[in-house]
Amino acid sequence: MAEKSCCLALIMDNISIRLAQTADLPAIYELVKELAVYEKAGEQVTASLEDYQRDFAAGIFEAQVAEVDNHIAGTVIYYMTYSTWKGRMLYLEDFVVQQAYRRYGIGQRLFDAFLQTAREKEARLVKWQVLDWNEPAIAFYQKNRAIIEQEWWNGKIFLE
């Protein structure tokens, strides 16, 4: 037990959260693919690394990464959008921590950094989606005082 708390302390002391850079995109892309597999939809990732690079350079999305000893262990990917009822809104597109790095507080630190970014951008609202079967994620968001809506349904059209 003492060995486990020693490792936990070492990891927690070595976590840094920072804005993503272009060089981070391959690691971010791999994290997104890992998330898609977890969500039982790995084959649905059709965006390429080149798409990420082009769209990141164009400012279509932003990201922050969690690093542990120079290894990217997690990311939040987001973009500014607009709520006609509330005003500025920061949309959390993806939030993932590598399986091996979960339970060390990395997710909380990434989420807190995302919320701080929303405040700095003067957003009045942050929003995201969570799968109804993803109980660990739902519990995490509820612990952070999130409202998990169940009355709105998603609509989408794929443009080929």
Backbone bond lengths (Angstrom), bond angles and torsions (degrees), N, CA, C in turn:
res aa  C-N    CA-C-N  psi(-1)  N-CA   C-N-CA  omega(-1)  CA-C   N-CA-C  phi
1 M - - - 1.451 - - 1.524 111.19 -
2 A 1.332 116.27 -40.52 1.463 120.10 179.32 1.523 110.20 -63.11
3 E 1.352 116.99 -35.61 1.459 120.57 179.25 1.526 110.75 -65.74
4 K 1.341 116.81 -39.95 1.459 120.73 179.44 1.525 110.84 -64.87
5 S 1.349 118.25 -43.78 1.460 119.27 179.45 1.513 111.87 -69.66
6 C 1.325 117.48 -26.86 1.461 121.22 174.87 1.529 109.63 -65.44
7 C 1.345 116.53 -47.34 1.465 121.39 178.98 1.520 110.75 -63.30
8 L 1.321 117.25 -41.64 1.459 121.93 177.95 1.520 110.19 -58.75
9 A 1.316 117.27 -46.60 1.465 121.37 179.70 1.522 110.90 -62.57
10 L 1.326 117.02 -40.99 1.464 119.93 179.34 1.522 111.49 -63.29
11 I 1.324 116.76 -44.70 1.464 119.84 179.51 1.524 110.20 -65.10
12 M 1.328 117.04 -46.42 1.470 119.84 -177.43 1.525 111.50 -62.55
13 D 1.326 116.96 -33.92 1.463 120.38 178.51 1.524 112.07 -72.49
14 N 1.323 117.56 -21.39 1.461 121.50 -175.12 1.521 113.95 -105.60
15 I 1.324 118.30 12.88 1.465 121.89 178.58 1.519 108.79 -85.43
16 S 1.318 116.42 129.28 1.464 119.40 170.76 1.527 107.95 -129.67
17 I 1.304 115.02 141.26 1.465 122.10 178.36 1.522 106.15 -112.04
18 R 1.328 116.05 130.94 1.466 119.63 -179.09 1.522 110.06 -150.75
19 L 1.342 115.07 163.08 1.456 119.80 175.00 1.521 109.51 -64.11
20 A 1.303 115.42 142.04 1.462 120.37 178.47 1.520 110.30 -72.11
21 Q 1.306 114.30 151.03 1.459 122.75 175.31 1.525 107.95 -120.65
22 T 1.315 116.20 165.11 1.460 120.69 -179.60 1.522 111.76 -52.85
23 A 1.310 117.45 -39.29 1.471 121.18 -178.79 1.526 112.43 -63.94
24 D 1.326 118.07 -18.87 1.465 122.41 -179.92 1.527 113.17 -83.11
25 L 1.315 117.34 -12.73 1.463 120.14 -172.26 1.524 114.54 -60.33
26 P 1.332 121.14 -38.41 1.469 117.71 176.02 1.531 112.76 -59.51
27 A 1.319 117.68 -41.00 1.473 120.48 178.57 1.524 110.77 -68.08
28 I 1.322 117.43 -40.02 1.464 121.40 177.83 1.525 109.87 -62.54
29 Y 1.320 116.27 -43.56 1.463 121.44 179.56 1.529 110.40 -60.11
30 E 1.316 117.41 -42.65 1.466 120.75 178.43 1.527 111.33 -65.45
31 L 1.327 117.52 -37.88 1.468 120.65 176.71 1.525 111.02 -63.24
32 V 1.325 116.76 -41.54 1.465 120.32 178.73 1.524 110.34 -63.33
33 K 1.324 117.14 -41.44 1.463 119.46 177.45 1.525 111.01 -64.69
34 E 1.339 117.39 -36.91 1.464 120.84 176.26 1.527 110.39 -62.87
35 L 1.327 116.42 -41.43 1.465 120.76 177.57 1.530 110.73 -63.20
36 A 1.308 116.91 -42.15 1.470 120.48 -179.86 1.527 110.78 -61.57
37 V 1.309 117.34 -40.13 1.468 120.80 177.39 1.528 109.46 -64.30
38 Y 1.330 116.99 -43.92 1.467 120.82 177.93 1.529 110.50 -58.65
39 E 1.333 115.98 -38.15 1.465 120.97 -179.19 1.530 112.17 -83.81
40 K 1.324 116.17 12.50 1.469 122.61 177.34 1.530 112.11 60.64
41 A 1.336 115.83 36.31 1.459 120.74 -177.39 1.532 111.59 -142.00
42 G 1.309 116.95 31.16 1.458 120.81 -176.35 1.513 114.07 -54.37
43 E 1.315 116.99 -37.11 1.463 121.06 -178.44 1.531 112.63 -72.45
44 Q 1.317 118.12 -9.72 1.459 120.73 -177.70 1.524 113.57 -86.92
45 V 1.325 118.08 -6.04 1.462 120.74 176.98 1.524 107.69 -76.44
46 T 1.322 116.58 107.17 1.462 120.91 -179.91 1.524 111.95 -111.78
47 A 1.319 118.03 -15.27 1.470 120.39 175.21 1.522 107.95 -67.18
48 S 1.319 115.80 142.83 1.461 120.78 -179.34 1.526 109.86 -101.39
49 L 1.307 115.32 168.19 1.459 120.23 173.96 1.525 109.93 -59.95
50 E 1.309 116.90 -36.17 1.473 120.59 177.89 1.527 110.47 -64.05
51 D 1.335 117.77 -37.58 1.469 121.00 175.03 1.522 109.82 -60.86
52 Y 1.320 116.46 -45.33 1.469 121.27 178.82 1.523 110.12 -58.68
53 Q 1.319 116.54 -47.32 1.464 120.58 -177.35 1.520 111.22 -62.71
54 R 1.330 117.31 -45.51 1.465 121.65 179.05 1.526 111.14 -62.21
55 D 1.334 116.58 -47.61 1.461 120.54 -174.35 1.528 112.55 -74.26
56 F 1.316 116.82 -32.16 1.468 120.49 175.40 1.532 109.19 -65.57
57 A 1.338 116.65 -45.65 1.469 121.29 179.32 1.524 111.22 -62.06
58 A 1.334 116.56 -32.36 1.470 120.97 -179.50 1.528 112.50 -83.04
59 G 1.336 117.52 -3.15 1.465 120.18 179.17 1.519 113.59 78.36
60 I 1.323 117.78 17.64 1.464 121.45 179.86 1.528 110.39 -66.33
61 F 1.327 116.54 -36.22 1.457 121.12 176.64 1.525 109.55 -142.02
62 E 1.314 114.39 161.12 1.456 122.33 175.02 1.522 107.29 -124.33
63 A 1.301 115.54 165.73 1.458 119.56 178.18 1.517 109.60 -152.56
64 Q 1.309 113.90 157.72 1.456 122.14 169.24 1.517 106.33 -125.47
65 V 1.314 115.26 152.56 1.454 119.95 179.74 1.519 109.86 -126.31
66 A 1.321 113.58 152.68 1.460 121.38 171.98 1.512 106.39 -105.94
67 E 1.318 115.87 124.19 1.459 121.21 178.41 1.515 109.90 -110.79
68 V 1.317 115.22 139.46 1.457 122.59 172.41 1.519 105.71 -127.80
69 D 1.313 116.26 113.24 1.472 120.91 -179.16 1.525 112.02 50.92
70 N 1.341 116.61 50.34 1.466 124.10 178.52 1.526 114.17 65.15
71 H 1.322 117.81 16.80 1.465 122.55 175.60 1.527 108.08 -113.43
72 I 1.331 116.97 128.54 1.467 120.49 178.71 1.524 108.06 -78.12
73 A 1.324 115.27 112.28 1.463 122.43 -174.75 1.522 112.67 -103.03
74 G 1.326 117.80 -12.16 1.456 120.21 -178.76 1.512 111.16 -166.98
75 T 1.322 115.08 165.47 1.459 120.26 179.67 1.524 111.00 -154.07
76 V 1.321 115.23 154.51 1.464 123.14 164.82 1.530 105.80 -122.95
77 I 1.314 116.04 133.85 1.458 122.52 -179.77 1.527 106.43 -120.51
78 Y 1.329 116.97 130.09 1.465 120.33 -172.38 1.524 110.87 -151.05
79 Y 1.331 114.48 167.46 1.458 120.84 176.03 1.526 108.84 -154.49
80 M 1.317 115.23 156.58 1.456 121.60 178.33 1.519 108.96 -80.82
81 T 1.314 115.50 137.30 1.455 121.91 174.38 1.531 106.84 -140.37
82 Y 1.302 117.82 -167.45 1.461 119.59 -173.62 1.519 111.16 -139.65
83 S 1.309 115.70 132.59 1.458 121.90 172.86 1.522 107.47 -101.72
84 T 1.313 116.78 121.50 1.466 118.62 -179.55 1.524 111.93 -67.50
85 W 1.315 117.26 -16.70 1.463 120.23 177.85 1.522 112.45 -92.88
86 K 1.331 117.74 -29.23 1.468 120.76 -172.93 1.521 114.18 -117.61
87 G 1.313 118.83 -25.68 1.465 121.91 -176.72 1.520 110.84 106.95
88 R 1.318 115.70 -145.78 1.468 120.59 -176.97 1.521 112.23 -56.51
89 M 1.338 114.20 136.73 1.460 119.91 -179.37 1.525 108.11 -139.48
90 L 1.317 116.30 134.01 1.457 121.04 173.99 1.520 107.49 -100.23
91 Y 1.328 115.57 122.77 1.460 121.29 -176.71 1.518 109.44 -99.64
92 L 1.312 115.47 124.69 1.465 122.68 177.58 1.517 107.97 -87.80
93 E 1.309 116.86 104.67 1.462 121.50 -176.67 1.521 111.87 -78.58
94 D 1.319 116.83 -47.05 1.457 120.77 178.39 1.513 110.44 -144.08
95 F 1.326 114.26 147.12 1.460 122.70 -178.75 1.519 105.43 -145.92
96 V 1.324 116.14 112.25 1.465 118.64 -175.68 1.523 110.42 -146.15
97 V 1.308 113.80 140.50 1.461 122.51 172.12 1.522 106.24 -122.73
98 Q 1.328 116.24 132.10 1.468 119.90 178.75 1.518 110.22 -53.49
99 Q 1.308 115.34 141.37 1.463 122.12 -177.49 1.532 112.02 -48.97
100 A 1.315 118.04 -45.90 1.471 121.78 -176.05 1.522 112.83 -66.17
101 Y 1.339 117.78 -17.46 1.458 121.16 -176.69 1.527 113.08 -107.82
102 R 1.312 117.26 7.42 1.465 119.47 178.09 1.517 109.92 -75.20
103 R 1.298 115.92 155.03 1.474 124.37 178.52 1.530 113.44 80.15
104 Y 1.337 116.69 13.96 1.464 119.81 177.14 1.527 112.30 -111.20
105 G 1.327 117.09 6.82 1.462 120.10 179.52 1.517 113.95 88.60
106 I 1.326 117.07 3.64 1.468 120.24 -178.67 1.523 110.68 -65.40
107 G 1.329 116.99 -44.01 1.461 120.58 -179.92 1.519 111.92 -59.69
108 Q 1.317 116.67 -43.12 1.467 119.58 179.63 1.525 110.97 -63.53
109 R 1.318 116.50 -41.80 1.465 119.91 -179.95 1.524 111.15 -66.36
110 L 1.328 117.54 -39.51 1.468 120.26 176.10 1.529 111.17 -64.33
111 F 1.328 116.03 -44.93 1.464 120.09 -179.35 1.526 110.75 -63.60
112 D 1.321 117.22 -42.53 1.463 120.78 177.12 1.530 111.12 -61.25
113 A 1.330 117.14 -40.65 1.469 120.93 177.97 1.527 110.72 -64.36
114 F 1.337 116.51 -40.20 1.462 121.01 176.25 1.532 110.63 -60.39
115 L 1.336 116.85 -46.60 1.475 120.48 179.31 1.525 110.87 -62.64
116 Q 1.319 117.61 -39.34 1.461 121.21 178.23 1.530 110.39 -64.12
117 T 1.312 116.99 -40.87 1.465 120.94 176.74 1.524 110.07 -60.55
118 A 1.326 117.14 -42.40 1.464 120.75 178.41 1.526 110.53 -60.12
119 R 1.314 116.59 -42.59 1.476 119.80 177.92 1.529 110.63 -63.32
120 E 1.317 116.38 -43.91 1.466 120.35 -179.79 1.526 111.72 -63.28
121 K 1.316 117.70 -31.46 1.461 122.45 178.41 1.528 111.54 -86.04
122 E 1.321 115.95 3.69 1.467 123.44 179.31 1.521 112.50 60.88
123 A 1.326 115.58 34.08 1.462 119.81 174.28 1.524 108.58 -73.69
124 R 1.290 116.48 146.17 1.460 121.65 177.55 1.510 112.07 -98.08
125 L 1.334 115.28 -7.89 1.454 120.56 -171.88 1.519 108.30 -156.39
126 V 1.311 116.18 142.58 1.464 121.22 167.10 1.523 106.57 -119.57
127 K 1.309 115.22 148.49 1.454 119.14 -175.65 1.518 109.04 -146.86
128 W 1.334 115.83 153.69 1.461 122.56 178.63 1.509 108.04 -162.47
129 Q 1.324 115.69 177.68 1.456 122.01 174.85 1.519 109.01 -117.49
130 V 1.315 115.58 151.82 1.456 121.30 174.18 1.528 106.63 -141.53
131 L 1.323 115.74 137.69 1.463 119.78 179.18 1.529 110.64 -67.72
132 D 1.318 116.66 141.19 1.462 120.58 -175.42 1.524 113.34 -64.04
133 W 1.318 119.01 -21.51 1.465 121.46 179.51 1.529 113.24 -92.83
134 N 1.333 117.34 -6.04 1.463 120.50 -175.94 1.535 110.16 -85.37
135 E 1.313 114.87 74.39 1.467 121.14 -175.29 1.524 114.05 -59.76
136 P 1.345 120.16 -39.58 1.468 118.28 177.58 1.538 112.35 -61.57
137 A 1.335 116.91 -40.70 1.463 119.90 178.89 1.528 110.86 -67.27
138 I 1.313 116.87 -43.66 1.469 119.96 178.87 1.518 110.42 -60.08
139 A 1.319 117.35 -44.51 1.470 120.92 178.47 1.529 110.96 -61.75
140 F 1.331 117.10 -40.56 1.465 120.99 177.96 1.528 110.32 -60.05
141 Y 1.337 116.46 -49.43 1.462 119.99 -178.42 1.526 111.23 -64.55
142 Q 1.314 117.59 -40.91 1.464 120.01 178.71 1.522 111.14 -64.74
143 K 1.324 116.78 -36.43 1.470 120.88 176.01 1.534 110.34 -60.64
144 N 1.329 115.66 -28.90 1.462 121.56 179.20 1.533 112.11 -93.79
145 R 1.333 116.37 19.04 1.468 123.96 175.54 1.523 114.06 65.43
146 A 1.333 116.79 29.36 1.463 120.59 178.16 1.526 110.25 -79.31
147 I 1.297 114.78 150.49 1.461 122.06 172.05 1.526 106.25 -95.23
148 I 1.306 116.87 120.64 1.465 121.25 178.11 1.529 107.19 -100.04
149 E 1.323 115.40 103.50 1.462 120.94 -177.90 1.522 110.63 -74.49
150 Q 1.309 116.20 143.73 1.457 119.95 176.85 1.526 112.04 -127.45
151 E 1.317 116.19 -0.88 1.458 117.68 -176.71 1.534 113.90 -95.84
152 W 1.331 118.63 -15.74 1.459 121.33 179.83 1.522 109.57 -94.01
153 W 1.294 117.06 135.62 1.461 122.08 177.83 1.523 108.09 -104.88
154 N 1.312 116.69 146.08 1.461 121.91 178.33 1.519 109.95 -81.71
155 G 1.304 115.93 143.98 1.453 121.90 172.28 1.525 107.86 -124.49
156 K 1.327 117.35 145.51 1.462 119.75 177.70 1.514 109.83 -159.08
157 I 1.322 114.17 155.24 1.458 123.26 174.54 1.513 106.86 -136.14
158 F 1.319 118.01 126.10 1.454 121.56 175.97 1.516 108.77 -84.77
159 L 1.312 116.38 124.60 1.459 121.88 178.16 1.517 108.53 -97.87
160 E 1.275 116.92 115.47 1.485 121.75 -177.08 1.496 109.93 -95.22
